[in-house]
């Protein structure tokens, strides 16, 4: 037995010193390991002085990692020492075994570290399910509590830091994530996206030399105030994305140039006859009900019944019977609320008809367009007009014109990467619209500037874009002038915020794991430690 004990010590506690295994008992589902400490002395946690005077001993039962599908419980005998320092408020203290126990701990350190790893990777409920697989029953609150008790990792001051926002609650609460662009590791999370918060964080780290950010004004102000010595670099992806949005608005503004207007054939004009307009189309519930009442009343009157008799039989007022009897056709009764009165939509109906003929059949899209023109009412009126009046109208015969988004994609794509069919369609569109041809030239010159890092050419590009007749492109150029130094740096240096965007997507994944109920502190721990 004396030869087996050293082997058990190395097998059960390979990285723990001053612990000796006394015995190992295997029951049905539990392995009980009896051990004791062998250190000659211990340091007082209060004053730090070493003491070898033993006051007494007691048993601790920390749970350990399971083995062979069985629970492992360590019965560890630890001692209490008498503090040798008279001025120390602690008279006695219990010894701790580094790597095995900690104060008030009911689990061994290796079981604790395993549960922490599971919690960092899977959070609460998913972590509980995984822990049950390898035989460690634990609650989700325990896992989350273990995560929040972890200390922050040591974070040296980065030389190049990336800054971007993330949504704690989309549309309401936003925070800031800061990433070391060189090591591609997150440095910190801030609870908001205010300029004061970012400036205070940067002021504590004077070693920062380059800040990669988007063109949000609060980040520009915070970086200028907190790190005036740092070079601010606007992210190229955001610049290209903003240019794409401006280009799509320009294309949409000139959507009439995407295809030539089709003239209706002369034969159909000759054969077309104006259809008699009715205030209510066939099938309308109010019109059908009126027609049924009119036919019933006239049938009873033709059978010889008096008007008072008809009123009694149908349960209607005499005045109503008189009004129906005087009308020779039901359409004469369509007055008042039955009449087609003027509405706020009448001014926009010619535009809706024109867009319908151009191929736009989405009622929601049509409503958004006229809303930009000043239409004050909601979507329901437009949907009713489309379903009642436009659905039956024939659309022009011929190939459907390309959408504004498709043409924008062709303009933003490198000419050598365009398929042959898309290239020919884009060529036809540009030949039909000189404004879009000019837009394509400006977009491609900006793309050349962006890919070849020629930021010194940006002022000339802004001057040329401002001189065009494209309002969206002009506004984009004017916005670049507000943050000109950062944009020129972004188009001249290789640094960008791509790694920051990756961590923003990772934060979204972590929030989904926690069902969107992750508090800031818990989310921060998982982002920085996992």
C-alpha angles and dihedrals in degrees: 000000000000089000093049097052097070088050091051090050091054092044100046102031106021096157099035123093130204094028124117124192112228101182144337121221123190117202128173098290103352133076112202117198117194113204140158137201120253104189114130095215142004138209120249110242090214104053102005095235118141120240134186098183110111119215098181144301140247140181127260123193108201116174118238136197113292120254127205090354094303130114116252120212120182116213098203122183110209129178136229117226130204113239111241094207112093094200094052113108089218111082094180134013137186120241120241125210110226110232093015112053142016134189113296090355119149095187133059117253093250092053089047093051090048092053090047090054091050091048094049092050101040108013121213119330097023090047091053091054091050093047090053089056093063093038106262110123110204137153125246091240090058091053092049091046091053090052095049091048092060117107120243114266117252107267117194116205108273121226094212116032128184121212128196140144129253130191119248087175112007114244093006117047124031132178136189128248121200120199133187099236094200097052093029090225126129113252103188146336122228122206095230142014099242121138092233093056094049092044092053091049093049093045089061090057109052093169094077111115105173130032119196112200145142122256096267108141095226092055091046091051094044093049092048094050099039101040111019090163094059126093111239115217121193113219114253095214091058090049092052092044092052091048089052091053091050091048092051090053090051092050092047090051089056096039090128088070094058092087136009117258112260116226114220115246116263094232093059089050092055095045095044112100125189108260116227108261117232123191089229124028124233111280097035108137096226093048093047092049091051092048091051092050091047093051093046095050094047091047092054092046091050089052090061102262118143122239093251090050091051090049091052094047095049096037092236132132121265093239090056091051090049092051093049092045092054093053112087093193129025092240090070088068094058097100134124108010089011092060122096098250124187116271135186089257095063093083091056099042095092089053091048091050091050093049090048090055089048089059104262104135100163112109091199092053091048091050091051090051097051091041088062087053092055106273104158103196133079137267097266096074092051092047091050092050092048094049094043103039112014105040093074096047116103117244123224116281116242141059116329112252118245117265123249091248092053092050090048090053090052091050093049093048120088109257092236091055095052118104115243094251094051091046092054092047091050090049091053092048093049091048089055096048123041091189092060089045089056090046090054091053093052093047093051093047089052090049091052090050091049098047096043095043094238099153093154089075094059098094090056091048092050091050091051094045092049091054093059128097092239109107096194092052090047092053091048091053092047090052090053090056091059090063098025100145094052092046093050089049090049091052092046105043130059094231118110142159098250094116089050092055088052091056090047088058089047090053089053089054092050091050091051090052088056092045092245093293098105114133119221096255095049092045091049092052093051093047095048100039105036 
